[in-house]
Amino acid sequence: MKSDLIKKIEEIISNQTADESELILQLMSLLQEADSKSGITEETKSISSLGAENLTKLKSSSPGVNLIKTGLSRFDNLLGGFTLGELVVIGGRPAMGKTVLLCNLALNISIHTPLLYITLDLPESTLTKRMISTITNIEISKLMHPDLSDTEKEVLGDAESTLSKYKIYINDSRHDSLAELRSYCQKQIEENGVKVIMLDYLQMMNSKEASIRHLKVGSFIHELKKISRDFNVCVIAASQLSRFVEFRGGDKRPQLSDLKDSGSIEEHTDKVIFMYRPEYYQIAVDEDGISTEGTTELIVAKNRNGRLGTIKLKRNVNFTKFKTFDGYSQEFNFQIRRPHDN
């Protein structure tokens, strides 16, 4: 006999009046519903048993055992960094520095924590050169089209031993199905002890399961969230923002509605962090009259388990390295989340 799931799938496919995108949306919704039901455990626990279990773990655990430090001191002090089991999206318009930030985070995190970097935007050789540029302070253009002084060549001579200290695994392959992506991540987690997975960037991902862009992004976000929870790893994904930001008046700071292609990004993520460079929009000074030259704001727009707010970073002249903006006492504007926030 046919299962109820197969019958429902046949009913959707036999609908002659629906167009392709509507059929795909209905099928994805049905499959996600079936997938979520299959993951429900049979055992239901009381709050008293759950409380005892969690209190025991809390009393016996070491401080910060599930935390991933970013190496950005102010961010870590205020948010604690990232957490195992969560999905983080870093969004921004082109030229905001998303890949630069990911490279910085990857290098900072991987000193202590094995990290997988899936690069869809840049080939692995270019990404590696960017990381070399970050640790050596040699301009990326000189590494892309070698024009190095003797001093710079000497610096590069020490880079190999420096790179060996980082536990970074880079892959630039495109995964054509959700099952393939999950299988690959699981293999890296098991073989290399990966605890953090970075993906640059969401809109570059392909999927056999969907042909409509917003459905592709939605299905991948759903799978990335499952990977983070099922394997207890932190997944950090970069995302483009809608071009409607450019047509907005005022300072053009991004907001959650600017997440491109899918409302699923906002729905399934634990943290959403936007990158914003005021000087890109010819804003020379901020509201306090402080120069915005070299300044990048990290706007924490969603944080399921913590605060919202803005952190200011300074970048170096080569645009390869970020550090927290320690010279300005009013750099942070954090607020406790409202009780009704999700």
For each residue, the residues with C-beta under 8 A, 3 or more apart:
1:
2: 6 7 10
3: 6 7
4: 7 8
5: 8 9 30 34
6: 2 3 9 10
7: 2 3 4 10 11
8: 4 5 11 12 30
9: 5 6 12 13 27 30
10: 2 6 7 13 14
11: 7 8 14 15
12: 8 9 15 18 23 26 27 30
13: 9 10 23 27
14: 10 11
15: 11 12 18 23
16:
17:
18: 12 15 22 23 26
19: 22 23
20: 23 24 211
21: 24 25 212 215
22: 18 19 25 26
23: 12 13 15 18 19 20 26 27
24: 20 21 27 28 210 211 212 215
25: 21 22 28 29 212 215
26: 12 18 22 23 29 30
27: 9 12 13 23 24 30 31
28: 24 25 31 32 209 210 215 218 219
29: 25 26 32 33
30: 5 8 9 12 26 27 33 34
31: 27 28 34 35
32: 28 29 35 36 222
33: 29 30 36 37
34: 5 30 31 37 38
35: 31 32 38 39
36: 32 33 39 40
37: 33 34 40
38: 34 35
39: 35 36
40: 36 37
41:
42:
43:
44:
45: 49 50
46: 49 50
47: 50 51
48: 51 52
49: 45 46 52 53
50: 45 46 47 53 54
51: 47 48 54 55
52: 48 49 55 56
53: 49 50 56 57
54: 50 51 57 58
55: 51 52 58 59
56: 52 53 59 60
57: 53 54 60 61
58: 54 55 61
59: 55 56
60: 56 57
61: 57 58 65
62: 65
63:
64: 67 69 80
65: 61 62
66: 83 84 85
67: 64 80 81 82 83 84
68: 81 82 83 84 109 113 195 196 234
69: 64 76 81 108 109 112
70: 75 76 81 82 105 108 109
71: 76 104 105 107 108 109
72: 75 76 104 105 108 311 313 322 323 324
73: 76 77 324
74: 77 78 311 324 325 326 331 332
75: 70 72 78 79 81 298 311 324
76: 69 70 71 72 73 79 80 81
77: 73 74
78: 74 75 307 309 311 332 334
79: 75 76 300 303 306 307
80: 64 67 76 83 306
81: 67 68 69 70 75 76
82: 67 68 70 86 88 196 234 236 271
83: 66 67 68 80 86 234 270 305
84: 66 67 68 195 232 233 234
85: 66 228 229 232 233 234
86: 82 83 228 234 235 270 271 304
87: 221 224 225 228 235 237 268 269 270 271
88: 82 234 235 236 237 269 270 271 272 273
89: 202 236 237 238 239 259 265 269 271 272 273
90: 98 101 102 236 237 238 239 273 274 275
91: 98 238 239 240 241 254 258 259 260 265 272 273 274 275
92: 96 97 98 238 240 241 254 274 275 276
93: 96 240 241 243 245 246 254
94: 240
95: 277 280
96: 92 93 275 276 277 280 296
97: 92 100 101 275 277 296 315 319 322
98: 90 91 92 101 102 200 201 238 275
99: 102 103 121 122 127 130 200 238
100: 97 103 104 130 315 319 320 321 322
101: 90 97 98 104 105 275 296 322
102: 90 98 99 105 106 117 198 200 236 238
103: 99 100 106 107 127 130 131 134 320
104: 71 72 100 101 107 108 134 321 322
105: 70 71 72 101 102 108 109 198 236
106: 102 103 109 110 115 117 131 166 168 198
107: 71 103 104 110 111 131 134 135 166 168
108: 69 70 71 72 104 105 111
109: 68 69 70 71 105 106 112 113 115 196
110: 106 107 113 114 115 166 167 168 196
111: 107 108 165 166 167
112: 69 109
113: 68 109 110 167 195 196
114: 110 167 169 192 193 194 195 196
115: 106 109 110 167 168 169 194 195 196 197 198
116: 169 171 185 188 192 194 196 197 198
117: 102 106 127 168 169 170 171 198 200
118: 171 172 197 198 199 200
119: 122 123 124 127 170 171 172 200
120: 172 174 199 200 201 204 205
121: 99 200 201 204
122: 99 119 126 127 130 172 200
123: 119 126 127 172
124: 119 127 128 170 171 172
125: 128 129
126: 122 123 129 130 144
127: 99 103 117 119 122 123 124 130 131 170 172
128: 124 125 131 132 170
129: 125 126 132 133 140 143 144
130: 99 100 103 122 126 127 133 134 140 320
131: 103 106 107 127 128 134 135 163 168
132: 128 129 135 136 138 143 156 159 163
133: 129 130 136 137 138 139 140 143 318 320
134: 103 104 107 130 131 137 320 321
135: 107 131 132 159 162 163
136: 132 133 152 155 156 159
137: 133 134 316 318 320 321
138: 132 133 142 143 148 152 155 156 318
139: 133 142 143 318
140: 129 130 133 143 144 318 320
141: 144 145
142: 138 139 145 146 147 148 152
143: 129 132 133 138 139 140 146
144: 126 129 140 141
145: 141 142
146: 142 143
147: 142
148: 138 142 152 153 156
149: 152 153
150: 153 154
151: 154 155
152: 136 138 142 148 149 155 156
153: 148 149 150 156 157
154: 150 151 157 158
155: 136 138 151 152 158 159
156: 132 136 138 148 152 153 159
157: 153 154 160
158: 154 155 161 162
159: 132 135 136 155 156 162 163
160: 157 163 164
161: 158 164 165
162: 135 158 159 165
163: 131 132 135 159 160 166
164: 160 161
165: 111 161 162
166: 106 107 110 111 163
167: 110 111 113 114 115 192
168: 106 107 110 115 117 131
169: 114 115 116 117 188 192 194
170: 117 119 124 127 128
171: 116 117 118 119 124 184
172: 118 119 120 122 123 124 127
173: 184
174: 120 205 206
175: 180 181 184 205 206
176: 180 206 207 208
177: 180 181 207 208 209
178: 181 182 207 209 219 220 223
179: 182 183
180: 175 176 177 183 184
181: 175 177 178 184 185 220 223 227
182: 178 179 185 186 223 226 227
183: 179 180 186 187
184: 171 173 175 180 181 187 188
185: 116 181 182 188 189 194 197 227 231 233
186: 182 183 189 190 231
187: 183 184 190 191
188: 116 169 184 185 191 192 194 197
189: 185 186 192 193 194 195 231 233
190: 186 187
191: 187 188
192: 114 116 167 169 188 189
193: 114 189
194: 114 115 116 169 185 188 189 197 233
195: 68 84 113 114 115 189 233 234
196: 68 82 109 110 113 114 115 116 233 234 235 236
197: 115 116 118 185 188 194 227 228 233 234 235 236
198: 102 105 106 115 116 117 118 235 236 237 238
199: 118 120 202 205 224 235 236 237 238
200: 98 99 102 117 118 119 120 121 122 204 237 238
201: 98 120 121 204 237 238 239 240
202: 89 199 205 217 220 221 237 238 239 240 261 265
203: 213 217 239 240 260 261
204: 120 121 200 201
205: 120 174 175 199 202 216 217 220
206: 174 175 176 216
207: 176 177 178 210 216 219 220
208: 176 177
209: 28 177 178 216 219
210: 24 28 207 215 216 218 219
211: 20 24 215 216
212: 21 24 25 215 216
213: 203 216 217 261
214: 217 218 261 262
215: 21 24 25 28 210 211 212 218 219 262
216: 205 206 207 209 210 211 212 213 219 220 261
217: 202 203 205 213 214 220 221 260 261 262 264 265
218: 28 210 214 215 221 222 261 262 263 264
219: 28 178 207 209 210 215 216 222 223
220: 178 181 202 205 207 216 217 223 224
221: 87 202 217 218 224 225 237 262 264 265 268 269
222: 32 218 219 225 226 264 268
223: 178 181 182 219 220 226 227
224: 87 199 220 221 227 228 235 237 268
225: 87 221 222 228 229 235 268 269
226: 182 222 223 229 230
227: 181 182 185 197 223 224 230 231 233 235
228: 85 86 87 197 224 225 231 232 233 234 235
229: 85 225 226 232
230: 226 227
231: 185 186 189 227 228
232: 84 85 228 229
233: 84 85 185 189 194 195 196 197 227 228
234: 68 82 83 84 85 86 88 195 196 197 228
235: 86 87 88 196 197 198 199 224 225 227 228
236: 82 88 89 90 102 105 196 197 198 199
237: 87 88 89 90 198 199 200 201 202 221 224
238: 89 90 91 92 98 99 102 198 199 200 201 202
239: 89 90 91 201 202 203 259 260 265
240: 91 92 93 94 201 202 203 260
241: 91 92 93 245 254 258 259 260 274
242: 245 258 259 260
243: 93 246 247
244: 247 248 258
245: 93 241 242 248 252 254 258
246: 93 243 252
247: 243 244
248: 244 245 252
249: 252
250: 253
251: 278 281 283
252: 245 246 248 249 276 281
253: 250 274 276 297 299
254: 91 92 93 241 245 258 274 276 299 301
255: 258 274 301
256: 259 266 272 301 302
257:
258: 91 241 242 244 245 254 255 274
259: 89 91 239 241 242 256 262 263 265 266 272
260: 91 203 217 239 240 241 242 265
261: 202 203 213 214 216 217 218 265
262: 214 215 217 218 221 259 265
263: 218 259 266 267
264: 217 218 221 222 267 268
265: 89 91 202 217 221 239 259 260 261 262 268 269 272
266: 256 259 263 269 272 302
267: 263 264
268: 87 221 222 224 225 264 265
269: 87 88 89 221 225 265 266 272 302 304
270: 83 86 87 88 302 303 304 305
271: 82 86 87 88 89 300 302 303 304
272: 88 89 91 256 259 265 266 269 300 301 302
273: 88 89 90 91 298 299 300 301
274: 90 91 92 241 253 254 255 258 297 298 299 301
275: 90 91 92 96 97 98 101 296 297 298 299
276: 92 96 252 253 254 296 297 299
277: 95 96 97 280 281 292 295 296 297
278: 251 281 283 286 292 295 297
279: 282 283 284 292 293 294 295
280: 95 96 277
281: 251 252 277 278
282: 279
283: 251 278 279 286 292
284: 279 291 292 293
285: 289 290 291 292
286: 278 283 289 290 292 295
287:
288: 330
289: 285 286
290: 285 286 328
291: 284 285 295
292: 277 278 279 283 284 285 286 295
293: 279 284
294: 279 314 315 316 317
295: 277 278 279 286 291 292 312 313 314 325
296: 96 97 101 275 276 277 312 313 314 315 322
297: 253 274 275 276 277 278 310 311 312 313
298: 75 273 274 275 310 311 312 313
299: 253 254 273 274 275 276 309 310
300: 79 271 272 273 303 307 308 309 310 311 334
301: 254 255 256 272 273 274 308
302: 256 266 269 270 271 272 308
303: 79 270 271 300 306 307 308 337
304: 86 269 270 271 342
305: 83 270
306: 79 80 303 337
307: 78 79 300 303 334 335 336 337
308: 300 301 302 303 334 335 337
309: 78 299 300 332 333 334 335
310: 297 298 299 300 332 333 334
311: 72 74 75 78 297 298 300 324 331 332
312: 295 296 297 298 324 325 328 331 332
313: 72 295 296 297 298 322 323 324 325
314: 294 295 296 322 323 324 325
315: 97 100 294 296 319 320 321 322
316: 137 294 319 320 321
317: 294
318: 133 137 138 139 140 321
319: 97 100 315 316
320: 100 103 130 133 134 137 140 315 316
321: 100 104 134 137 315 316 318
322: 72 97 100 101 104 296 313 314 315
323: 72 313 314 326
324: 72 73 74 75 311 312 313 314 331
325: 74 295 312 313 314 328 331
326: 74 323 331
327:
328: 290 312 325 331
329:
330: 288 333
331: 74 311 312 324 325 326 328
332: 74 78 309 310 311 312
333: 309 310 330
334: 78 300 307 308 309 310
335: 307 308 309
336: 307
337: 303 306 307 308 341
338: 341
339:
340:
341: 337 338
342: 304
